[in-house]
Amino acid sequence: MGYLFLALSVLAGAGKGFCGKKTSGLIKGFKGATLSNLIRMGFCVAVGILVVILSGDLGAMAQSGPFLWIAALSGVSTAVLVITWLVSARKNAYMLMDVFYTLAVLIPLVFSWIFFDERVRLTQWIGLLILFVAVLLLCSYNNSVKTRLTPTALLILVVSGISNGMGDFSQKLFVKLTPEVPVSVFNLYTYLFALLTLAVFFLLIKSDEKIEGAVFRKIVGYIAVMALCLFAYSYFKTQAAGYLDSVLLYPLSQGTGMILATTMAAVFFGEKITPRCLLGVVTAFVGLIIINLL
């Protein structure tokens, strides 16, 4: 069942990524990225309320204690992720972002090992090392199809990867420490905290960036679909976290996502697939096989 939830999550993530890349060229800076994601989180909150009601979980909405700080960690991580993702999508080759997210699986792996004794076998560490080699290969590929990474673009990618890793770990914290709370409630709280965080960001950003209403009217449909995909991605991935250890769930999620991203980059966005790129993808695939089967 865990692999089924994971597959649904990966497919939803691919849909989210497609819509994000389609709209990224129209968003020029952090202020615009924050506003577009504010709208998206509004959609997510609306979907979350509907799911809670339909699931009969409305009575579980009154929460306190550890659940609130876990949901806050998830929400803040989500807010940082969606902003940096949208800015990175405009600056870098599409699949490079998934490479950094693949590398960030070390965060939930290490923390789950420390706090929940989810051991990582030697062969699985070897598989992770092979994934790191794939990262280096695809970073080199990025330099061949885009301009070389600037320090600012690299910093945004690193922050985005860390926020993704912390968001993943918050899911594991949730299923381990508050298993009595429905997943639908956790996801709704996540997007409420993300909405609040994005609102604070938007108010604090000092920028002369012009926000054009015509642009947002053009992309609002994509934003709505992204919200649905984001909710499904998080919901099913949290469900999978209750069945699979971190060393299986997160590398498999990011690795298969990276392979899908490569396919979409070539088919829909015209990013040339070079032998170096293929070698990087094959290397990542080998790493995933070692992690999951050996």
C-alpha positions in Angstrom: 0.0 0.0 0.0 2.9 2.3 0.8 4.2 2.0 -2.8 0.8 2.8 -4.2 0.5 6.0 -2.1 4.1 6.9 -3.3 3.2 6.3 -6.9 0.2 8.6 -6.6 2.3 11.2 -4.9 5.0 11.1 -7.6 2.4 11.5 -10.4 0.8 14.5 -8.6 4.3 16.0 -8.1 4.9 15.7 -11.9 1.7 17.5 -12.6 2.7 20.2 -10.1 6.1 20.6 -11.7 4.7 20.9 -15.2 2.3 23.7 -14.3 5.0 25.4 -12.3 7.5 25.4 -15.2 4.8 26.7 -17.6 4.1 29.7 -15.4 7.7 30.4 -14.1 8.6 32.5 -17.1 5.8 35.0 -16.3 6.9 35.5 -12.7 9.8 37.9 -12.5 11.0 38.0 -8.9 10.4 37.0 -5.3 7.4 39.3 -4.8 5.6 37.9 -7.8 6.5 34.3 -6.8 5.2 35.0 -3.2 1.9 36.4 -4.5 1.3 33.5 -6.9 2.0 31.0 -4.1 -0.3 33.0 -1.7 -3.0 32.4 -4.2 -2.0 28.7 -4.6 -2.0 28.2 -0.8 -5.5 29.8 -0.6 -6.7 27.1 -3.1 -4.9 24.4 -1.0 -6.6 25.5 2.2 -10.0 25.4 0.4 -9.3 21.9 -0.9 -8.0 20.9 2.6 -11.2 22.1 4.3 -13.3 20.2 1.7 -11.2 17.0 2.3 -11.5 17.3 6.1 -15.3 17.6 5.8 -15.7 14.8 3.3 -13.4 12.6 5.4 -15.5 13.2 8.5 -12.5 14.6 10.3 -13.9 18.0 11.3 -14.0 16.9 14.9 -10.2 16.4 14.9 -9.4 20.0 14.0 -8.9 21.1 17.6 -5.2 20.2 18.1 -2.4 21.4 20.4 1.0 20.3 21.7 3.5 18.6 19.5 1.2 18.4 16.5 1.1 22.2 16.2 4.9 22.6 16.0 5.2 19.7 13.6 2.5 21.3 11.3 4.3 24.7 11.7 7.6 23.1 10.5 5.8 21.5 7.6 4.0 24.8 6.7 7.1 27.0 6.9 9.2 24.5 4.9 6.4 24.4 2.3 6.2 28.2 2.0 10.0 28.5 1.5 10.0 25.6 -1.0 7.3 26.9 -3.2 8.9 30.4 -3.5 12.4 29.2 -4.2 11.1 26.5 -6.6 9.3 29.0 -8.7 12.3 31.4 -8.9 14.7 28.5 -9.6 12.5 27.1 -12.4 13.1 30.4 -14.2 16.8 30.4 -13.6 17.9 26.8 -14.0 17.4 23.7 -16.1 14.2 22.1 -14.9 15.7 18.8 -13.8 18.5 20.4 -11.9 16.0 21.3 -9.1 15.0 17.7 -8.7 18.7 16.8 -8.5 19.1 19.1 -5.4 15.9 17.7 -4.0 17.3 14.2 -4.5 20.4 15.2 -2.6 18.2 16.7 0.2 16.8 13.2 1.1 19.8 13.0 3.4 18.0 15.2 5.8 15.0 12.9 6.6 17.3 9.9 6.3 19.8 11.1 8.9 17.1 12.6 11.3 15.0 9.4 11.1 18.1 7.4 11.9 18.8 9.6 14.9 15.3 10.0 16.3 13.4 6.9 15.2 16.2 4.3 14.8 15.4 3.8 11.1 18.7 2.2 10.2 20.5 2.6 6.8 22.4 -0.4 5.5 25.8 -0.1 4.0 24.5 -1.0 0.5 21.9 1.8 0.9 24.7 4.3 1.7 26.5 3.2 -1.4 23.3 3.8 -3.4 23.1 7.3 -1.9 26.7 7.9 -2.9 25.8 6.9 -6.5 22.9 9.3 -6.4 25.4 12.0 -5.4 27.5 11.1 -8.5 24.3 11.6 -10.5 23.9 15.0 -9.0 27.4 16.0 -10.2 26.7 14.7 -13.7 23.5 16.6 -14.0 25.0 19.8 -12.6 27.5 19.5 -15.4 24.6 19.0 -17.8 22.9 22.1 -16.5 26.0 24.2 -17.4 25.7 22.9 -20.9 22.1 23.9 -21.5 21.9 27.0 -19.3 24.3 29.7 -18.1 26.7 28.6 -15.4 25.3 28.7 -11.9 25.8 32.0 -10.1 26.3 32.1 -6.4 22.8 33.5 -5.9 21.1 30.8 -8.1 23.1 28.1 -6.2 22.1 29.5 -2.8 18.4 29.5 -3.9 18.7 25.9 -5.0 20.4 24.9 -1.7 17.7 26.7 0.4 15.0 25.0 -1.8 16.6 21.6 -1.3 16.9 22.0 2.5 13.3 23.2 2.8 12.2 20.2 0.8 14.1 17.9 3.1 12.7 19.5 6.2 9.2 19.2 4.8 9.8 15.5 4.2 11.0 15.0 7.8 8.0 16.8 9.2 5.8 14.1 7.5 7.8 11.4 9.3 7.6 13.3 12.6 3.8 13.5 12.1 3.3 9.8 11.5 5.6 8.8 14.4 4.6 11.3 17.1 1.0 12.1 16.4 -0.4 9.0 14.6 -3.9 9.5 16.1 -4.4 12.7 14.0 -5.9 12.2 10.5 -3.6 13.0 7.6 -6.3 15.3 6.2 -6.0 17.5 9.3 -2.2 17.6 9.1 -2.3 18.7 5.5 -4.9 21.4 6.2 -2.8 22.8 9.1 0.3 22.6 6.9 -1.3 24.8 4.3 -2.7 27.2 6.9 0.8 27.7 8.3 2.2 28.0 4.8 -0.4 30.6 3.9 0.4 32.7 7.0 4.2 32.4 6.3 3.7 33.6 2.7 1.6 36.5 3.8 4.3 37.6 6.2 6.9 37.3 3.4 4.8 39.3 1.0 4.3 42.1 3.5 8.1 42.2 4.4 9.5 42.1 0.9 10.8 45.5 -0.2 10.7 45.6 -4.0 9.8 47.9 -6.9 8.7 44.8 -8.8 5.5 45.5 -10.7 2.7 43.1 -10.1 0.6 42.8 -13.3 -3.0 41.7 -12.9 -3.1 40.5 -16.5 -0.3 38.0 -15.8 -2.1 36.5 -12.8 -5.4 36.3 -14.7 -3.5 34.4 -17.4 -2.0 31.8 -15.0 -4.8 31.4 -12.4 -5.9 28.2 -14.0 -2.4 26.7 -13.7 -2.2 27.9 -10.1 -5.5 26.1 -9.3 -4.3 22.9 -10.9 -0.9 23.2 -9.1 -2.8 23.6 -5.8 -4.7 20.4 -6.4 -1.5 18.6 -7.4 0.4 20.0 -4.4 -2.3 18.9 -2.0 -2.4 15.4 -3.5 1.4 15.2 -3.6 1.7 16.0 0.1 -1.4 14.0 1.2 -0.3 10.7 -0.5 3.3 11.1 0.5 2.3 11.6 4.1 0.2 8.4 3.8 3.2 6.6 2.4 5.4 7.8 5.3 3.3 5.6 7.6 4.2 2.5 5.6 7.8 3.0 4.3 11.0 3.7 6.1 12.7 7.0 5.1 15.6 5.2 3.3 13.0 3.7 0.9 10.4 6.5 0.7 12.4 9.7 0.1 15.1 8.5 -2.3 12.5 6.6 -4.3 10.2 9.6 -4.4 12.9 12.1 -5.5 14.7 9.7 -7.8 11.6 8.7 -9.8 10.5 12.4 -9.7 13.9 13.3 -11.2 13.4 10.8 -14.0 9.9 12.1 -14.8 11.3 15.6 -14.7 14.0 14.6 -17.3 11.2 13.3 -19.5 9.1 16.4 -19.2 12.1 18.7 -19.7 12.8 17.0 -23.1 9.2 16.5 -24.3 7.5 19.7 -23.1 10.2 22.3 -22.5 12.8 21.5 -25.3 15.7 20.9 -23.0 18.2 18.8 -25.0 18.9 15.4 -23.7 22.7 14.9 -24.1 24.7 11.7 -23.4 25.9 13.3 -20.2 22.3 13.8 -19.1 21.4 10.2 -19.9 24.4 9.0 -18.0 23.3 11.1 -15.0 19.8 9.7 -15.2 21.0 6.1 -15.6 23.4 6.6 -12.6 20.5 7.8 -10.5 18.4 4.8 -11.5 21.2 2.4 -10.5 21.4 4.2 -7.2 17.7 3.8 -6.6 17.9 0.0 -7.4 20.7 -0.5 -4.9 18.9 1.5 -2.2 15.6 -0.4 -2.6 16.6 -4.0 -3.6 20.1 -4.7 -2.2 
